[in-house]
Amino acid sequence: MNLTEFNQSDLCVHFSCTERSVSSPVDILLYVCSAAVVLLTVCGNMLIIISVFHFKQLHTPANTLVLSLAVSDFLIGAFVMPPMFSWTIESCWIFGQDFCLIFWLINVFLTVLSTYTIALIAVDRYLALSKPFLYTNTISRRNMCNVVYSNLFLCLIYSMAFYYFNGIITGYLMCPGECLLALSQVWFVIDLIYSFLFPLSVIIIFYTLVFVIAKKHATAIRELNNHTRPKTQKITSHSMKSERKAAKVLGILVCVFLVCLLPYFVYSLLGDIVALQAEIVHKVLIVMYLNSTINPFIYALFYPWFRRCIKLIITLQIFKSDSALISVFS
């Protein structure tokens, strides 16, 4: 998404393009693996998009955010991953200067949009659990759509400002066979806070609150069941299972977000200490993009309704009349 500030001669030295006329067997294997990752990202998120759009039972405010996340991750898989994988394998930017400009604008916008949608999902789940009656009465699909549109607009404004002040004024650089975007120190700090530290803080804080509230609810249910056994024994076991599942999902969410985004920002922070190398920059960016590949499994595959939706989509039952009314929770 960005590079720490260097002058043009330094950048072109560090990011030299290697000319190759014939792809090696290793390159072919890398292209196959890259295509598999892209297909997994695109298809996984497309299944979520189709499910939420088609089945009326999934037309809820919370799933509106899931849909927004799936769309942004789908676009990352379709438009950002392929050129980045090719750039990494070929060690050369082969798509020209015009697409280079478009690539960085799309890259910044979709990455920030995906990150902030995850943060909004954390806030939504906290509100739904901490104030269920207020949430039910005030949060509608229309209101949630307005939240999604506002998030999209703010991320677009940020990405355009980011691109304008860095891509044009402070140094869009086009070395031979490369597509580089220099980033001023001021904008590096702004990007670090806006794109990583703030949304990460929101995710950790609100999912921690969700876990604490869920634990209190489970404890209250267990205490109630101590006076009403054995009729509610099943409720106790179910609450304990839900508590463990909440803790598991919380850990996965935070860990995946850190694993995917932390290497990029750590390497960016070391940009003034270690020499920037194209191979390392590309790798940390690819790791960051893999968050879009994993998100469908975190937010959907852990839930039975999504597995049922996949079955209905693959078996083409969604083309039957009134298929949108099929229950996906049974």
ABEGO torsion letter per residue (X at the ends): XBBBBBBAAAAAAABBBBBBABBBAAAAAAAAAAAAAAAAAAAAAAAAAAAAAABAAABBAAAAAAAAAAAAAAAAAAAAAAAAAAAAAAGBBAAEAAAAAAAAAAAAAAAAAAAAAAAAAAAAAAAAAABAAAAAAABBAAAAAAAAAAAAAAAAAAAAAAAAAAAAAAGBBBBBGBBBBBBBAAAAAAAAAAAAAAAAAAAAAAAAAAAAAAAAAAAAAAAAAAAAOAAAAAAAAAAAAAAAAAAAAAAAAAAAAAAAAAAAAAAAAAAAABBBBAAAAAAAAAAAAAAAAAAAAAAAAABAAAAAAAAAAAAGAAABBGAAABBAAX
